Amino acid sequence: MTRSAWFRMGPIVVVFATTACWMWTPDLDADAVAAAALMQRYGPEKSSQGPEEWIIRDYFADRRGGFFVDVGAGLAQRNSNTWFLEHERGWSGLAVDAQATFAREWAQDRPASTFVTAFVSDRSGGTGRLWLSAIDWSVASTRQLFTARFGPIAGYVDVPMLTLTDILARAQVTTIDLLSMDIELAEPQALAGFDLARFRPALVGIEAHHEVRQQILDYFAARQYRLIGRYLRIDVTNLWFMPGGFDVDEGRSQVSHRAPSS
């Protein structure tokens, strides 16, 4: 009886699954073409972990002399979204990370950038706890279980908390061309402490794990920032946003006329 019921239900399940895949699976051929086009134009070399560097260069049309804010900056070069901008395009910026161990490398290899050690959150004051991986330096999260997904935990560090708005104000930052954020599920809290309307970055690239993706989408939608659909084909890890009111090509034109921040 169980076997008979299985075969009667089988076609229904198959049809449902096939329909769901057809509705939600991206056009893999189109995705491959889009990714190949970026790689051909800007690659194959890159410092970023994924296609982030190529996307940033594409959006800004390889503009020189901008200003970035890199939250969750990590190492100065390896897996960096901003190394190329500083070393090859003359950008400067502010790097923020809760792990002070990265500061020395930034001071040595990123002379146009300022490194700040801080736990970026929705309030300033007190400390935040960061759980560290024993086998992968790039994995550190406010959530212990998230860090444990990648292997044994080395321990934790408690770091002074600051809002991103306070960090930028102390650094006297007034204009941001690129905001890059990768802080392993802590993005919603960091965004809650960031005055987007005040600093209005021309481009935001933010890691969006499924646990926090909807919160990130809601935050930017409520503040009239648009998700850039063309980069969804290329980058499945991050979401890319721009101020509402213009498309990518118009954005390039407006950005190219902005004076570099000092």
N, C-alpha and C positions, 0 to 999 in steps of 0.2 A: 504493500500500500504506500509506503514511504517513497519507494522508487518510482511508482506510477505518478504520485503527486509531484515529484521532482521534475519528471519529464514534462508534465503538463505546465508547470510553472517556468520551466527553463526558457522557452521561447519568449515569454513575457519579460523575463529578466534581461535576456540578450537584447531585445528590442529597446528596452529602457536604457540600458547601458550604452548601446550604440547611439541612441538619440542624444543622450547627455554628452557623449564625447563629441559628436558632431556640432553641438551647440557651443561647447566651451573650449575645445582644443584649438589653439591658434593655427593659422596657416603656416605649416612648417616650411614650405617652400619659400613663402614670402619672408618669413623670419630669417631664413638662411641667406636670402638675397640681401636683406637689409643689413645683417651683421657683416656679410662679406664686403659690402660696399664701404662700410665704415673702416673695416680692417684694411682694405685696399688703399683707402685715402690717407689714413692716419697710422696704420700699423706696418708690420705686425708687432713691432716692439711696443711695450707699455710698462708702466710701473704699477698701475692699479691691478687689483686682484682679478677683476672682470673687465667689461668694456667701458667702465666709468670714464677713464681718461679720454677715450675716443668720443664718447657722448659729449663731454664737456668741451672738447676742442671743436666738435661739430656745432654745438649750440652757439658758441662765441666766435665761430669762424676763424679760429686760431688768433684771436685778438691778443695784442700785447698789452701789458701794463695794467692788469686788473687787481682786485683785492678779494681774497678768499677767507672764509672762516671754516676750519676743519675740525669738527667736533668728533672725538673718538679717533684722533689723528694716528695713533700708533707709532710705528717706526717712521723715520724720516723719508726713506725711499721705498722699502719693500711694501707692496700692496697700498701705496699711497695714491690718492686721487689728485694730489696737488703738486707732487714732485716736478712733473713736466712743466706745469705752469710757471713755477718759480725759476727753474733752471734753464728752460728753453724759451719762455715767453715773457720773462721779466716781471712776473707777478710778485706780490708780497702778500703776507697774510698773518692770521692768528690761528695757532694750533692749540687745541684744548684736549687734554686727556687726563683721566683719573690716575694713571700710572706714571709716577714721577721718574721712573727708570728711563723713560724715553727722552727726557729733557736734555740730557747731555748730547745725544746724537743730533737732536734738532739744533742745538746751539752750534755744533760743529759743522753740520752739513746743510743747514737751511738758514743762512745768514740773513735772508730777507724776511724771515718769519719770527714771530714772537711765540714762545711756548708757555702755556699756562697750565699748571696742575690744578684740576678741580673736578669735583663730582657734579656734573651739570644736572640740575633738577628743577622742580617747580617752586623752590624757595631757597633763600640764602640763609645760612646758619645751621649749626649742627654738622653731623657727618653722615655720609652714606657709605654703605658696605658694598664692596666689590669682590666677587668670588673669582678666583684666578685658576686657570687651567694649568695642570702640571706638565702638559705635553705640547700645548699650542699657545704661544705668547699672544696670538691675536684674539683669543677667546677670554673674555672677562665680562661678567654680567652681574647686575644687581640680583638676579635670580639664580640661586644655587643649582636648581635642577637644570636650568639651561646650560650652565657651564659643564655640568656633569654629563651632558649628552656627548661631549667630545672627549671624554676620558676622565682620569683621576683629577681631583681638585687639589691644587697645591696649598690652598689656604685663602685668606681674605685680607683685604686692607680697608681701613676706614679712612675716608678722604673728606676734607671739608666741602660742604655743599655750597654751590653758588648758582644763581639763575644765569642763563645765557645773557639776558639783558644786562645784569650787573657786571658780568665779565666784559662785555663790549663797552659799557659805559666807562669802566675803569681804564680800559685800553684806549679810550677816546675814539672809538670806531663810529663813524657816522654813515658810511655807505658800504654795502656788501654786494659784490658781483656774484660770487658763488658761495652758497652755504652747503657744505657736505657734512652729513651726520650718519654715524654708524656706532651705536652704543648698545647693541644687543638687548633689545626689548625695553630700554629706558627712554626711547624716543618720545613717547607721549608726555612723560613727565618733563623732559627737557623743553619740548615745544610749549608746554603750559607756562613755562617761565621765560618765554621769548616773545618780545613785542614785534611781531612780524610787520605790522603797519609802520612802525617807526623805522625799521632798518630796510625793509622791502628789498630783499635780495633778488637779483635778476634771474637767478636759477637756483633751485634747491634740489639736491640729490640726497635721498634719505633711504637707508636700509629699512625694509618693511617686511619683517617676518609675519606669518599668518596670524600670530597671536595679537599683534598690534596694528595690522594693516588698516583695518576699518577706522580705528581711532585717528590714524594719520590722515587718511582720506577725508574724514569729517573735519579735522582741524583746518586743512587748507581750503576745503570747499566753503566753510563758514567765513573765510577771510578773503574770498574772491581770488584764490590762486587756482590755476588750471593744471590738471594732469596732462602731461605731454604724451599723447597717445603713440606717436611715432617711435618713442624709445621703449615702449612696452614690448615691442617686437624683438628688441635686442637685449634687454636687461630684465631678467626675471627676479632679481634679488632686490633691486632698488626701485623707488618711484621717483619721477622727475616732475617738478612743478615750476611754473612760471607765473608771473602776475597776470591776472585776467585783463582782457581788453586788447590783446594782440597775439598773433600767431608767431611761430618760431622765426620766420624770416623778418617780420616786423620787429620782433624782440632783438634780433641781431642788430638791426639798424639803430634802435634806441640805445642798446648797450654800447655800441661802438662810439657813441657821442658822449658817454659818461666820462667825467674826469677820473683818472685813477685815484684811489684813496691813498692817503699818506699814513 
